[in-house]
């Protein structure tokens, strides 16, 4: 049994290569689907035969431009579970620039093969762009939406340990998000303080300081270096 499980565990073990390959293959399908639905909408479900014959060339063109810009914007080196607004903005930029370049290419070579036999409809470029943006953006955000939304809020049992997060930049927010997401966790984030390393100004996230008081928070805040996160546990 152990001999069988070992290869299976290796296959399903997470790795950077597998994550990139998963996103890459998914984007191939999503961009292809976006192009097909764009033509389907343009011709009300009755795509002419000459466009169907040239369709593989259209798919290749869309993939070449759009996926190149996804690579340039490092959208295959993200953590699917922690997709942020910055990632979605990059998706918007990559798909927008890729679609724009594809549209310019089609216009410049509109009298060349394969466009000479089936002129590429201009409306398809726009509809394909909209579908691509929705498909890729939703796919990148779906796991984050599942963990942060569909799993519900944290359910607690018994006595919980409150956590005060100090230095709550992006790392602090990620820690707080994980504590809220895990139902079985015994840690409850009460508030987060973010300190500016240069001015000593504090800003509180999640409510008033319940642990150190204003004077205590100020003393701790002056000790925080840029990028550091401190956790204080109390009952």
GIDAGI-V503591 format. One record per residue. N is the residue number from 0. RES is the residue in one letter. D_FIRST is the distance of its C-alpha to the first C-alpha in Angstrom with 2 decimals. Layout:
BEGIN
{{N | RES | D_FIRST} {N | RES | D_FIRST}}
END
This chain:
BEGIN
{{0 | X | 0.00} {1 | X | 3.79} {2 | X | 5.38} {3 | X | 5.25} {4 | X | 6.26} {5 | X | 8.71} {6 | X | 10.87} {7 | X | 10.95} {8 | X | 12.19} {9 | X | 14.65} {10 | X | 15.94} {11 | X | 16.72} {12 | X | 17.95} {13 | X | 21.70} {14 | X | 24.17} {15 | X | 27.87} {16 | X | 27.45} {17 | X | 25.16} {18 | X | 27.62} {19 | X | 30.56} {20 | X | 29.07} {21 | X | 28.31} {22 | X | 31.90} {23 | X | 33.35} {24 | X | 31.84} {25 | X | 32.71} {26 | X | 36.24} {27 | X | 36.59} {28 | X | 35.96} {29 | X | 38.10} {30 | X | 41.05} {31 | X | 40.95} {32 | X | 40.94} {33 | X | 43.80} {34 | X | 45.89} {35 | X | 45.31} {36 | X | 46.26} {37 | X | 49.28} {38 | X | 50.58} {39 | X | 49.73} {40 | X | 51.81} {41 | X | 54.61} {42 | X | 55.10} {43 | X | 54.25} {44 | X | 51.23} {45 | X | 53.23} {46 | X | 52.44} {47 | X | 54.92} {48 | X | 53.74} {49 | X | 55.05} {50 | X | 52.91} {51 | X | 49.79} {52 | X | 50.43} {53 | X | 50.80} {54 | X | 47.90} {55 | X | 45.37} {56 | X | 47.97} {57 | X | 48.37} {58 | X | 44.64} {59 | X | 44.53} {60 | X | 47.56} {61 | X | 46.16} {62 | X | 42.83} {63 | X | 44.68} {64 | X | 46.95} {65 | X | 44.86} {66 | X | 41.62} {67 | X | 43.70} {68 | X | 45.17} {69 | X | 41.83} {70 | X | 40.80} {71 | X | 44.17} {72 | X | 43.80} {73 | X | 40.35} {74 | X | 38.72} {75 | X | 35.42} {76 | X | 35.14} {77 | X | 35.10} {78 | X | 32.73} {79 | X | 32.11} {80 | X | 31.83} {81 | X | 35.14} {82 | X | 37.30} {83 | X | 40.91} {84 | X | 44.33} {85 | X | 44.78} {86 | X | 41.87} {87 | X | 43.38} {88 | X | 46.74} {89 | X | 45.24} {90 | X | 43.77} {91 | X | 47.27} {92 | X | 48.89} {93 | X | 46.47} {94 | X | 46.63} {95 | X | 50.39} {96 | X | 51.21} {97 | X | 48.92} {98 | X | 50.55} {99 | X | 53.98} {100 | X | 53.45} {101 | X | 52.18} {102 | X | 55.30} {103 | X | 57.60} {104 | X | 56.02} {105 | X | 56.46} {106 | X | 60.08} {107 | X | 60.95} {108 | X | 59.52} {109 | X | 60.45} {110 | X | 62.53} {111 | X | 59.85} {112 | X | 56.95} {113 | X | 55.08} {114 | X | 57.33} {115 | X | 60.47} {116 | X | 59.33} {117 | X | 57.73} {118 | X | 59.18} {119 | X | 56.52} {120 | X | 57.56} {121 | X | 58.28} {122 | X | 57.03} {123 | X | 53.56} {124 | X | 53.31} {125 | X | 53.96} {126 | X | 51.71} {127 | X | 48.87} {128 | X | 49.35} {129 | X | 49.16} {130 | X | 46.01} {131 | X | 44.35} {132 | X | 45.30} {133 | X | 43.99} {134 | X | 40.68} {135 | X | 39.83} {136 | X | 41.16} {137 | X | 39.37} {138 | X | 36.05} {139 | X | 36.40} {140 | X | 37.34} {141 | X | 35.05} {142 | X | 32.26} {143 | X | 34.95} {144 | X | 36.69} {145 | X | 33.58} {146 | X | 32.90} {147 | X | 36.61} {148 | X | 37.91} {149 | X | 35.71} {150 | X | 33.72} {151 | X | 37.07} {152 | X | 38.60} {153 | X | 37.27} {154 | X | 37.20} {155 | X | 37.91} {156 | X | 37.66} {157 | X | 39.67} {158 | X | 41.39} {159 | X | 40.61} {160 | X | 41.32} {161 | X | 43.66} {162 | X | 43.28} {163 | X | 46.20} {164 | X | 45.27} {165 | X | 47.98} {166 | X | 48.16} {167 | X | 46.48} {168 | X | 46.32} {169 | X | 43.42} {170 | X | 41.01} {171 | X | 42.43} {172 | X | 42.19} {173 | X | 38.50} {174 | X | 37.92} {175 | X | 39.97} {176 | X | 38.23} {177 | X | 34.78} {178 | X | 36.17} {179 | X | 37.70} {180 | X | 34.64} {181 | X | 32.16} {182 | X | 32.88} {183 | X | 31.26} {184 | X | 33.24} {185 | X | 35.95} {186 | X | 38.08} {187 | X | 40.95} {188 | X | 42.83} {189 | X | 46.53} {190 | X | 48.27} {191 | X | 48.12} {192 | X | 50.92} {193 | X | 51.37} {194 | X | 53.75} {195 | X | 55.70} {196 | X | 55.72} {197 | X | 59.26} {198 | X | 61.19} {199 | X | 59.40} {200 | X | 59.40} {201 | X | 56.73} {202 | X | 55.36} {203 | X | 53.38} {204 | X | 50.52} {205 | X | 49.57} {206 | X | 52.69} {207 | X | 54.97} {208 | X | 53.94} {209 | X | 52.96} {210 | X | 52.22} {211 | X | 54.61} {212 | X | 57.76} {213 | X | 59.71} {214 | X | 60.98} {215 | X | 57.65} {216 | X | 55.94} {217 | X | 58.60} {218 | X | 58.12} {219 | X | 54.36} {220 | X | 54.90} {221 | X | 57.12} {222 | X | 54.41} {223 | X | 51.82} {224 | X | 51.35} {225 | X | 50.59} {226 | X | 46.92} {227 | X | 45.99} {228 | X | 44.46} {229 | X | 45.04} {230 | X | 43.37} {231 | X | 45.39} {232 | X | 43.81} {233 | X | 46.06} {234 | X | 46.22}}
END
